[in-house]
Amino acid sequence: MAAASTPAVANAPITQQSGKVPFDYSKPPTIEGFTPVTRRKDETFKEKLLRKTKENPFVPIGCLATAGALAYGLRAFHQGKTRQSQLLMRGRIFAQGFTVVAIIFGVFATALKPKQ
């Protein structure tokens, strides 16, 4: 086997023929055609919940209707009111469907909304 003509140095920086280091690790990389957007300030859970509720108010309404129908239906089932329990469980399914449709509508509305 032939031996390497120049010894490899492990800690030497990789240089191009011009003598410059190809990447400066102290700065983020620059990508042609890409401009980074500024990051929003960190939101608290309450602020994010209020913002999302204002964007699509039907989702929280559907969630509350689903939870209410479930709780009232389980209470009616526990009391032995089978007819009322069945009606409330059907209402829960309707409320869940309403919530799913509201989520899908909100996704499409957000996608079609022009960027600022």
N, C-alpha and C positions, 0 to 999 in steps of 0.2 A: 504494500500500500504506500501511496505517496503521502508524505507529511505536508501539512499546510505551510505555505510559504510565509505567512504572517501570523503571529500569535493573536488569538482573540482576547480582548480585554473586556471583562464582564461589566465594569462600572463606567465605561466610557460612553458619553452620550452619542446617539445615532446622529450623524450629520450627513447632509446632502453634499453634493459637490461644491456648492457655493459656500459651504462652511456654516450655514445656519442650522439651528435645531428645528426640526419639522413641526414641532408642537410645543407650545408653552403651556405647562400644566397649571400655571397660576391664573390663566384666563380661560373663559369658556370658548369653545371652538366657534369659528365663524363659518357659516354655511351660506353659499351663494343663493340668493333668492328667498331667504328665510329671514323674517323680522320677528323676533319674539315679542309677544304681547305682555304687557305688565300684569302682574298677578294681583287679583283683588285682595283686599284686606281679609284676614281670616274672619269668618262669620261664626257667631255662636249658634248653637242648635236652635234657639228661639228665633234669631234673626233669619236663619235659613228657612225654618218652618213658615214664618210669616211671608217671606218672599215667595216661596213655592205656592202657598195658599192663595196669594194674590194673583199669581200667574195662571193657576188652574183651580178655582174654588170648588169644582164638582168632585174632585178626588177625596178631599176630607169629608165632604158631605156624604158621599157614598160609603166611606169607611165607617163613619158614625152610624149610618143607617144599617149597615151590615152588622156591626157590633150590637146595636140596640135590638134588632130583630132576633139575633142569636140569643142574647141574654133573656129577652122576654119569652122567646120560644122555649128555652130550657126551663125557665120558671114555670111556664104553663105545663110542660111535660112532667115536671116534678109534682105539680098539683093534680095531675091526672086529667087535665083538659086536653084530650088527644086531638080533637078537631081543631081547636085554637092553636095547638102546638104545630100541627101539620101546615096550617095556613101561614104561621110565622116562619117556618122553615122554608116554605116556598117564597115568602117575601124576602128572606135572607138571600136565596139564590138570585132573585131579581136584583137586589141591592148589590150583590157581588158582580153581576153582569153589568150593571150601571157603572160601577167603579172601574171595571176593566175597559169599558168603552170610553169613559172619561180620561183614563190614562192614555189610551191610544190616540184619542182626539188631541190631547195635550202635547203628545210627542210630535204629531203632524203639524200642529199649530206652531210649535217652537221651531221645527225644521223650516217652515215656510216664512217665519218672521225674519225680516231683513236684519242683518248684523249692524251694530252701531259702530 
